[in-house]
Amino acid sequence: METTTLSSKNQWWLRPLQFEGTAMLPNLLLMCKLLVILLLAHHFFNKIQDPFIPFIPAMDLFHSTPNFFKLILQTFLILSTITLFFNIYVRTSAIIIGSIVILQILSSKPSFYNHNFICGCALFLSGLSSKNQPPYLLVLQLALVYLGASINKMFDVDWWSGAFMHTWLGQAKENPFYLYVADSLPKMWFAKFLSWTAISTEFFIAIMILTKKYRSFAIWFIIIFHTLLFTITSFRFGHFIESLAIILLAFLVWPKQIMEVYYNPNHLKVFRRIIAIIDLDKKIIWKQANNLNFDSITLKIGKKEVKNDQAIKDILLYTPLFFVIIMIADMALYVILYNHRMLLFIINVIVVWILIFYFLPIDWRKKFYKIKALGKKNRKDPIAAR
């Protein structure tokens, strides 16, 4: 039986923004809620209609009772969304919502979109995933997505020849970057290069996701690969990129222990206040350091301890509302700049690349100081520099 263990001290109206203590891993619950918001923002509720040229012919039987199929799915979608967001039977709610998305797709061939189908499968599989182990079903789903995409392109002559890429970017989109590079190279070379890069990249991503050793690398590879595609094409493929970014939250290893943060009271005052406000699960315990020479901030999770920049990164990554804020900001920006697509694209690209370089598991400060120290050494010893 599915249970929920949220503290009774928490106000019921805050539960949509809380993710700890349910029958689902907190990062999976966050993923499910964000996917539902994304689907509803893209008018999925209104897209639910009676069957029209269904994949399963038997669904035509619902035509004998007009609107019955539509109303049943819409009713269950409303009820399951409410229970999911208020942390009531979250696994069951995710399974029902995922099933509704898949049923709506099966009921109408014209309404089939990969980004909706991926969301439906992710919700369904999240409901089947156990809280006591990693979400292996989602690992398999993501691997199948990339393996299927790669194999599908391998057996398509238009992808072999680069014709698809040239028609899409060169003629349909008239992409300036593509046209500039393609014109400077022999005919179709750049189109073929992009085509085979996409095919091979998707294949190797699928393999890496299935291996525990390279899974984290694969996740970063996915993020950078799709951000590069977005930067080149300025195309989100429906809401595929947003869906994928949300699904990747399932691969974020969420700490089970309480997070202890030791801080210098003279440092990072605004940051500490903001995190204290948005940490509605109260997963973080703030402890003031008596020593004023103490590092500005130190995060302890069990035996693990990180300081300063890495501590700030981990605090943000393990605070669910950080991701909610990013998603709401992205949607708000889209609405505000809807009629200014170029400006919207430029802002999106800049913000996404900043986030990627900031959260990459690379100590940029350390590398900067190494380069700086090497430069000083070379200036002092020009012979050695040669």
MOKADA-V293084 format. One record per backbone hydrogen bond with DSSP energy under -0.5 kcal/mol. CO is the residue of the C=O (numbers start at 1). NH is the residue of the N-H. E is the energy in kcal/mol with one decimal. If there is no record, write none. Layout:
BEGIN
CO,NH,E / CO,NH,E
END
This chain:
BEGIN
7,10,-1.4 / 11,14,-1.7 / 12,15,-1.2 / 14,17,-1.9 / 15,18,-2.0 / 21,5,-3.3 / 25,29,-2.4 / 26,30,-2.3 / 27,31,-2.1 / 28,32,-2.7 / 29,33,-2.4 / 30,34,-2.3 / 31,35,-2.4 / 32,36,-2.1 / 33,37,-2.2 / 34,38,-2.4 / 35,39,-2.6 / 36,40,-2.6 / 37,41,-2.5 / 38,42,-1.3 / 39,44,-2.1 / 40,43,-1.7 / 43,47,-1.1 / 44,48,-0.8 / 45,48,-0.9 / 47,49,-0.6 / 52,109,-0.6 / 53,109,-2.1 / 55,57,-0.7 / 56,59,-2.4 / 57,60,-2.1 / 58,61,-1.8 / 59,62,-1.7 / 60,63,-1.8 / 61,64,-1.6 / 62,65,-1.4 / 65,68,-1.8 / 67,71,-2.7 / 68,72,-2.4 / 69,73,-2.2 / 70,74,-2.4 / 71,75,-2.5 / 72,76,-2.3 / 73,77,-2.2 / 74,78,-2.2 / 75,79,-2.4 / 76,80,-2.6 / 77,81,-2.1 / 78,82,-2.1 / 79,83,-2.4 / 80,84,-2.5 / 81,85,-2.5 / 82,86,-1.8 / 83,88,-3.3 / 84,87,-1.4 / 87,89,-0.6 / 89,93,-2.4 / 90,94,-2.4 / 91,95,-2.2 / 92,96,-2.3 / 93,97,-2.6 / 94,98,-2.6 / 95,99,-2.3 / 96,100,-2.3 / 97,101,-2.2 / 98,102,-2.2 / 99,103,-2.9 / 100,104,-2.5 / 101,105,-1.7 / 102,106,-2.6 / 103,107,-1.7 / 105,108,-1.3 / 106,55,-2.9 / 106,56,-0.9 / 107,52,-2.4 / 108,111,-0.9 / 109,112,-1.6 / 113,117,-2.3 / 114,118,-2.7 / 115,119,-1.5 / 116,120,-2.6 / 117,121,-2.5 / 118,122,-2.4 / 119,123,-2.4 / 120,124,-2.3 / 121,125,-2.9 / 122,126,-1.8 / 123,127,-1.7 / 124,128,-1.0 / 125,129,-0.9 / 126,129,-0.5 / 130,133,-0.8 / 134,136,-2.2 / 135,138,-0.7 / 135,139,-1.5 / 136,140,-2.3 / 137,141,-2.1 / 138,142,-2.5 / 139,143,-2.1 / 140,144,-2.6 / 141,145,-2.3 / 142,146,-1.9 / 143,147,-2.7 / 144,148,-2.9 / 145,149,-2.0 / 146,150,-2.3 / 147,151,-2.7 / 148,152,-2.5 / 149,153,-1.6 / 150,154,-2.1 / 151,155,-1.4 / 153,156,-1.7 / 155,157,-0.6 / 156,159,-1.0 / 156,160,-1.8 / 157,161,-2.4 / 158,162,-0.6 / 158,163,-0.7 / 158,164,-2.0 / 162,166,-2.5 / 163,167,-2.7 / 164,168,-2.7 / 165,169,-2.7 / 165,170,-0.6 / 166,170,-1.5 / 166,171,-1.0 / 167,171,-0.7 / 167,172,-3.0 / 168,173,-2.5 / 169,175,-3.0 / 175,179,-2.6 / 176,180,-2.3 / 177,181,-2.2 / 178,182,-3.1 / 179,183,-1.9 / 180,184,-0.8 / 181,184,-0.7 / 182,185,-1.0 / 186,189,-1.9 / 186,190,-0.5 / 188,192,-2.5 / 189,193,-2.5 / 190,194,-2.5 / 191,195,-2.3 / 192,196,-2.7 / 193,197,-1.9 / 194,198,-2.2 / 195,199,-2.2 / 196,200,-2.3 / 197,201,-2.4 / 198,202,-2.3 / 199,203,-1.8 / 200,204,-2.4 / 201,205,-2.3 / 202,206,-1.9 / 203,207,-1.8 / 204,208,-2.6 / 205,209,-2.4 / 206,210,-1.2 / 207,211,-0.6 / 208,211,-1.0 / 210,212,-0.5 / 211,215,-0.7 / 212,215,-0.6 / 214,218,-2.4 / 215,219,-2.1 / 216,220,-1.9 / 217,221,-2.4 / 218,222,-2.6 / 219,223,-2.2 / 220,224,-2.5 / 221,225,-2.8 / 222,226,-2.5 / 223,227,-1.8 / 224,228,-2.4 / 225,229,-2.0 / 226,230,-2.4 / 227,231,-2.5 / 228,232,-2.4 / 229,233,-3.0 / 230,234,-2.8 / 236,240,-0.6 / 236,241,-1.5 / 237,240,-1.7 / 239,243,-2.6 / 240,244,-2.9 / 241,245,-2.4 / 242,246,-2.1 / 243,247,-2.6 / 244,248,-1.9 / 246,249,-1.7 / 247,250,-1.9 / 248,251,-1.6 / 249,252,-1.4 / 251,253,-0.6 / 252,254,-1.0 / 258,260,-0.6 / 259,261,-0.5 / 259,285,-3.2 / 260,262,-0.5 / 260,300,-3.1 / 261,287,-3.2 / 262,298,-2.6 / 263,265,-0.6 / 263,289,-2.7 / 264,267,-2.3 / 268,272,-2.3 / 269,273,-1.9 / 270,274,-2.4 / 271,275,-2.5 / 272,276,-2.2 / 273,277,-1.6 / 274,278,-2.3 / 275,279,-1.6 / 278,280,-1.9 / 279,282,-1.2 / 283,259,-2.7 / 284,286,-0.6 / 285,261,-3.0 / 287,263,-1.9 / 290,292,-0.6 / 291,294,-1.8 / 296,264,-2.0 / 297,308,-2.9 / 298,262,-2.8 / 299,306,-2.3 / 300,260,-2.7 / 301,304,-2.0 / 304,301,-2.4 / 306,299,-3.0 / 307,310,-1.2 / 307,311,-0.8 / 308,312,-2.6 / 309,313,-2.3 / 310,314,-2.4 / 311,315,-2.4 / 312,316,-2.2 / 313,317,-2.6 / 314,318,-2.0 / 316,319,-1.4 / 318,320,-0.6 / 319,322,-1.9 / 319,323,-0.6 / 320,323,-1.0 / 320,324,-1.5 / 321,325,-2.6 / 322,326,-1.8 / 323,327,-2.2 / 324,328,-2.5 / 325,329,-2.6 / 326,330,-2.2 / 327,331,-2.3 / 328,332,-2.7 / 329,333,-2.5 / 330,334,-2.0 / 331,335,-2.1 / 332,336,-2.6 / 333,337,-2.6 / 335,338,-1.0 / 337,340,-1.9 / 340,344,-2.3 / 341,345,-2.7 / 342,346,-2.4 / 343,347,-2.5 / 344,348,-2.5 / 345,349,-2.6 / 346,350,-2.4 / 347,351,-2.6 / 348,352,-2.6 / 349,353,-2.3 / 350,354,-2.1 / 351,355,-2.4 / 352,356,-2.5 / 353,357,-2.6 / 354,358,-2.1 / 355,359,-2.5 / 356,360,-1.5 / 360,362,-3.4 / 362,364,-1.6 / 363,367,-2.0 / 364,368,-2.6 / 365,369,-2.4 / 366,370,-1.9 / 367,371,-2.4 / 368,372,-2.5 / 369,373,-2.6 / 370,374,-2.4 / 371,375,-2.2 / 372,376,-2.0 / 373,377,-2.1 / 374,378,-2.2 / 375,379,-1.8 / 376,380,-1.8 / 377,381,-2.0 / 381,385,-1.6 / 382,386,-0.9 / 383,386,-0.6
END
